[in-house]
Amino acid sequence: KADFIPKVTVDGWMYGEKRKTPVTTDLPEELQAAQNQIQYFYSTSSDVSGVWTPEKGPEGWSKDVPTDAGTYYVAALIKEQANYNQTLSAPYKFRITENTYGFVENCGRSTFIT
């Protein structure tokens, strides 16, 4: 089986906005359409040491998308395939910024707080 090194990126967003979806690139051609084989994990640390499985990352990493303002990392884990070994991207740093405009989401409607 072959190895490859994927690259993951994600745009940051403002607290209260809809989350952005990570994008994984540098995939072998036969895996480019297999986005369902990619698992995204999030952490406040860039340390990727430990055991990674498609179901669970090591301590400190979660499939839960962060919602609070702060600095985070996302890593993409691509499951083992017929011709490729399981592989993990390098972590990518992104931010959820504080909402300084006073807008909040309320049942799908934006409200301005004065």
ChimeraX commands (.cxc) that place a marker at each C-alpha (Angstrom):
marker #1 position 0.00,0.00,0.00 radius 0.5
marker #1 position 1.12,3.53,-0.73 radius 0.5
marker #1 position 1.50,6.48,1.61 radius 0.5
marker #1 position 0.59,10.09,0.88 radius 0.5
marker #1 position 0.45,13.34,2.84 radius 0.5
marker #1 position -2.84,15.25,2.63 radius 0.5
marker #1 position -3.16,18.94,3.41 radius 0.5
marker #1 position -6.13,20.36,5.33 radius 0.5
marker #1 position -7.24,23.99,5.58 radius 0.5
marker #1 position -10.27,25.75,7.00 radius 0.5
marker #1 position -11.26,29.39,7.10 radius 0.5
marker #1 position -11.90,30.80,10.54 radius 0.5
marker #1 position -15.25,32.31,11.45 radius 0.5
marker #1 position -16.81,34.68,13.94 radius 0.5
marker #1 position -18.48,33.35,17.08 radius 0.5
marker #1 position -22.17,32.80,16.35 radius 0.5
marker #1 position -21.65,32.38,12.60 radius 0.5
marker #1 position -22.13,29.08,10.81 radius 0.5
marker #1 position -18.98,27.00,11.02 radius 0.5
marker #1 position -16.74,26.65,7.99 radius 0.5
marker #1 position -16.09,23.24,6.44 radius 0.5
marker #1 position -12.48,22.00,6.23 radius 0.5
marker #1 position -11.02,21.30,2.79 radius 0.5
marker #1 position -8.55,18.48,2.21 radius 0.5
marker #1 position -6.20,18.64,-0.77 radius 0.5
marker #1 position -3.19,16.72,-2.08 radius 0.5
marker #1 position -5.23,13.52,-2.22 radius 0.5
marker #1 position -4.45,10.77,-4.72 radius 0.5
marker #1 position -6.75,11.04,-7.75 radius 0.5
marker #1 position -8.79,7.97,-6.81 radius 0.5
marker #1 position -9.54,9.46,-3.36 radius 0.5
marker #1 position -10.52,12.96,-4.45 radius 0.5
marker #1 position -14.20,12.03,-4.70 radius 0.5
marker #1 position -14.14,10.03,-1.46 radius 0.5
marker #1 position -14.68,12.90,0.96 radius 0.5
marker #1 position -16.77,10.58,3.15 radius 0.5
marker #1 position -13.56,8.71,3.95 radius 0.5
marker #1 position -12.11,11.80,5.66 radius 0.5
marker #1 position -12.62,12.33,9.38 radius 0.5
marker #1 position -11.91,15.77,10.85 radius 0.5
marker #1 position -10.66,16.20,14.39 radius 0.5
marker #1 position -10.27,19.44,16.38 radius 0.5
marker #1 position -8.06,20.48,19.28 radius 0.5
marker #1 position -6.61,23.48,21.07 radius 0.5
marker #1 position -3.17,21.84,20.72 radius 0.5
marker #1 position -1.12,21.11,17.64 radius 0.5
marker #1 position 0.30,17.94,19.23 radius 0.5
marker #1 position -0.76,14.99,17.05 radius 0.5
marker #1 position 1.14,12.29,18.93 radius 0.5
marker #1 position -0.86,9.29,20.03 radius 0.5
marker #1 position -3.14,6.70,18.48 radius 0.5
marker #1 position -5.51,7.80,15.71 radius 0.5
marker #1 position -8.46,5.75,14.52 radius 0.5
marker #1 position -11.34,6.82,12.26 radius 0.5
marker #1 position -13.57,6.73,15.34 radius 0.5
marker #1 position -11.35,8.56,17.83 radius 0.5
marker #1 position -8.29,10.76,17.96 radius 0.5
marker #1 position -5.81,10.82,20.84 radius 0.5
marker #1 position -6.54,12.68,24.06 radius 0.5
marker #1 position -7.24,16.34,23.39 radius 0.5
marker #1 position -8.64,15.75,19.88 radius 0.5
marker #1 position -12.36,15.49,19.15 radius 0.5
marker #1 position -14.72,15.23,16.19 radius 0.5
marker #1 position -16.81,17.94,17.85 radius 0.5
marker #1 position -16.47,21.24,15.98 radius 0.5
marker #1 position -15.47,23.99,18.41 radius 0.5
marker #1 position -18.01,26.73,19.04 radius 0.5
marker #1 position -16.30,29.14,21.45 radius 0.5
marker #1 position -14.03,31.97,20.37 radius 0.5
marker #1 position -10.39,30.90,20.42 radius 0.5
marker #1 position -7.51,29.36,18.51 radius 0.5
marker #1 position -7.90,25.78,17.33 radius 0.5
marker #1 position -6.31,23.16,15.11 radius 0.5
marker #1 position -7.97,20.82,12.65 radius 0.5
marker #1 position -6.45,17.59,11.35 radius 0.5
marker #1 position -7.77,15.31,8.61 radius 0.5
marker #1 position -7.57,11.55,9.02 radius 0.5
marker #1 position -8.08,9.53,5.85 radius 0.5
marker #1 position -9.15,5.94,6.48 radius 0.5
marker #1 position -7.13,3.07,5.08 radius 0.5
marker #1 position -8.11,2.30,1.49 radius 0.5
marker #1 position -7.50,-0.63,-0.82 radius 0.5
marker #1 position -4.32,0.96,-2.22 radius 0.5
marker #1 position -3.40,3.45,0.53 radius 0.5
marker #1 position -2.45,3.35,4.19 radius 0.5
marker #1 position -4.35,5.38,6.77 radius 0.5
marker #1 position -2.81,8.83,6.89 radius 0.5
marker #1 position -3.05,12.03,8.93 radius 0.5
marker #1 position -2.58,15.59,7.73 radius 0.5
marker #1 position -0.49,18.10,9.60 radius 0.5
marker #1 position -2.67,20.16,11.94 radius 0.5
marker #1 position -3.93,23.46,10.54 radius 0.5
marker #1 position -4.36,26.46,12.85 radius 0.5
marker #1 position -7.54,28.56,12.65 radius 0.5
marker #1 position -9.48,31.02,14.81 radius 0.5
marker #1 position -13.02,31.58,15.89 radius 0.5
marker #1 position -13.03,35.29,16.60 radius 0.5
marker #1 position -15.14,37.06,19.18 radius 0.5
marker #1 position -18.35,38.64,17.98 radius 0.5
marker #1 position -17.57,42.34,18.45 radius 0.5
marker #1 position -20.52,43.60,16.41 radius 0.5
marker #1 position -23.26,42.68,18.86 radius 0.5
marker #1 position -25.06,40.30,16.49 radius 0.5
marker #1 position -26.44,37.02,17.78 radius 0.5
marker #1 position -28.30,34.22,16.07 radius 0.5
marker #1 position -31.81,33.73,17.42 radius 0.5
marker #1 position -33.87,30.97,15.81 radius 0.5
marker #1 position -32.34,31.68,12.42 radius 0.5
marker #1 position -32.75,35.47,12.68 radius 0.5
marker #1 position -29.89,37.86,13.41 radius 0.5
marker #1 position -30.52,40.36,16.18 radius 0.5
marker #1 position -28.43,43.44,16.84 radius 0.5
marker #1 position -27.75,44.10,20.52 radius 0.5
marker #1 position -27.14,47.69,21.55 radius 0.5
marker link #1:1,2 radius 0.2
marker link #1:2,3 radius 0.2
marker link #1:3,4 radius 0.2
marker link #1:4,5 radius 0.2
marker link #1:5,6 radius 0.2
marker link #1:6,7 radius 0.2
marker link #1:7,8 radius 0.2
marker link #1:8,9 radius 0.2
marker link #1:9,10 radius 0.2
marker link #1:10,11 radius 0.2
marker link #1:11,12 radius 0.2
marker link #1:12,13 radius 0.2
marker link #1:13,14 radius 0.2
marker link #1:14,15 radius 0.2
marker link #1:15,16 radius 0.2
marker link #1:16,17 radius 0.2
marker link #1:17,18 radius 0.2
marker link #1:18,19 radius 0.2
marker link #1:19,20 radius 0.2
marker link #1:20,21 radius 0.2
marker link #1:21,22 radius 0.2
marker link #1:22,23 radius 0.2
marker link #1:23,24 radius 0.2
marker link #1:24,25 radius 0.2
marker link #1:25,26 radius 0.2
marker link #1:26,27 radius 0.2
marker link #1:27,28 radius 0.2
marker link #1:28,29 radius 0.2
marker link #1:29,30 radius 0.2
marker link #1:30,31 radius 0.2
marker link #1:31,32 radius 0.2
marker link #1:32,33 radius 0.2
marker link #1:33,34 radius 0.2
marker link #1:34,35 radius 0.2
marker link #1:35,36 radius 0.2
marker link #1:36,37 radius 0.2
marker link #1:37,38 radius 0.2
marker link #1:38,39 radius 0.2
marker link #1:39,40 radius 0.2
marker link #1:40,41 radius 0.2
marker link #1:41,42 radius 0.2
marker link #1:42,43 radius 0.2
marker link #1:43,44 radius 0.2
marker link #1:44,45 radius 0.2
marker link #1:45,46 radius 0.2
marker link #1:46,47 radius 0.2
marker link #1:47,48 radius 0.2
marker link #1:48,49 radius 0.2
marker link #1:49,50 radius 0.2
marker link #1:50,51 radius 0.2
marker link #1:51,52 radius 0.2
marker link #1:52,53 radius 0.2
marker link #1:53,54 radius 0.2
marker link #1:54,55 radius 0.2
marker link #1:55,56 radius 0.2
marker link #1:56,57 radius 0.2
marker link #1:57,58 radius 0.2
marker link #1:58,59 radius 0.2
marker link #1:59,60 radius 0.2
marker link #1:60,61 radius 0.2
marker link #1:61,62 radius 0.2
marker link #1:62,63 radius 0.2
marker link #1:63,64 radius 0.2
marker link #1:64,65 radius 0.2
marker link #1:65,66 radius 0.2
marker link #1:66,67 radius 0.2
marker link #1:67,68 radius 0.2
marker link #1:68,69 radius 0.2
marker link #1:69,70 radius 0.2
marker link #1:70,71 radius 0.2
marker link #1:71,72 radius 0.2
marker link #1:72,73 radius 0.2
marker link #1:73,74 radius 0.2
marker link #1:74,75 radius 0.2
marker link #1:75,76 radius 0.2
marker link #1:76,77 radius 0.2
marker link #1:77,78 radius 0.2
marker link #1:78,79 radius 0.2
marker link #1:79,80 radius 0.2
marker link #1:80,81 radius 0.2
marker link #1:81,82 radius 0.2
marker link #1:82,83 radius 0.2
marker link #1:83,84 radius 0.2
marker link #1:84,85 radius 0.2
marker link #1:85,86 radius 0.2
marker link #1:86,87 radius 0.2
marker link #1:87,88 radius 0.2
marker link #1:88,89 radius 0.2
marker link #1:89,90 radius 0.2
marker link #1:90,91 radius 0.2
marker link #1:91,92 radius 0.2
marker link #1:92,93 radius 0.2
marker link #1:93,94 radius 0.2
marker link #1:94,95 radius 0.2
marker link #1:95,96 radius 0.2
marker link #1:96,97 radius 0.2
marker link #1:97,98 radius 0.2
marker link #1:98,99 radius 0.2
marker link #1:99,100 radius 0.2
marker link #1:100,101 radius 0.2
marker link #1:101,102 radius 0.2
marker link #1:102,103 radius 0.2
marker link #1:103,104 radius 0.2
marker link #1:104,105 radius 0.2
marker link #1:105,106 radius 0.2
marker link #1:106,107 radius 0.2
marker link #1:107,108 radius 0.2
marker link #1:108,109 radius 0.2
marker link #1:109,110 radius 0.2
marker link #1:110,111 radius 0.2
marker link #1:111,112 radius 0.2
marker link #1:112,113 radius 0.2
marker link #1:113,114 radius 0.2
view
